[in-house]
Amino acid sequence: MDTSWGLALSGGVARGIAHIGVLKALKEAGIEFGYVCGTSSGSLVATLYAAGVSVEDMEDIALQTHWRDLLKITVSRRGLIELGHLQELLAKLTSITDFSQVKIPLAIVACNITNGKKVVLRQGPLAAALQASCAIPAIFRPVRIEDQLLVDGALVENTPAKTCRELGAKHVMAVDVSGFWPSGKEPSSVVDVMVNTVQILAAQKNEEETKHADIVLRPDVRDLGPMDLDAAETFIARGYQCASDYLRKNQ
């Protein structure tokens, strides 16, 4: 696999941590990508990859970070929480803060909450783009970038394989961590209800989105909920197993 390939990483809230395990197995096999796109939690891993952050550092931060520490309670009519500390997380891993500094082409998908259209972010501060792509409606405050009010990209393209082709990739590997739905766990809070709602909507469009990929990997995380933020080790292991199984069968 050469650098004409692109990598498309889906959203899935905590399930997005499984992307790190996939990257770990691919790195061990010597596989690299020339383009990367991400939606929602997949946008964070995509950004770190594009910034040249090692998989080992990604794994360390995933295991050490108390993810709720990234949240900042706000008083807003449009949302109660924002990912106010993403800049600090990025600073722990890389000095890169802007799209213009990334090492390979990167695109982040968000949704314009005013008109429902897909917005592909490719310039400006990375932290703002990540906040926008991850902003689950009614929970996270929308993010204004220029003249657009943006929310979770999972509403419009949760697995951004098409965007990856539009970015320039001739071939695309997509990693979908949302395809096994539902998790079977009843929501226990209004946050769980809203997260589940977005994930159900995303899953309904999933088959159409992944048609744009040449290869689709789906880590088996069906027994883990999208809000299982403390299950990082398990998510990484499942991603690693999925990619390893694929490589064993196809190389």
Secondary structure, DSSP 8 states (H G I E B T S, - for coil): --TTEEEEE---GGGGGHHHHHHHHHHHTT---SEEEEETHHHHHHHHHHTT--HHHHHHHHHH--GGGG-EE---TT-SEE-TTHHHHHHHH-S--BGGG-SS-EEEEEEETTT--EEEE-SSBHHHHHHHHT--TTTB--EEETTEEEEEGGGT-SS-HHHHHHHT-SEEEEE-SS-S---S----SHHHHHHHHHHHHHHHTHHHHHTT-SEEE----TTS-TT-TT-HHHHHHHHHHHHHHHHHHH-
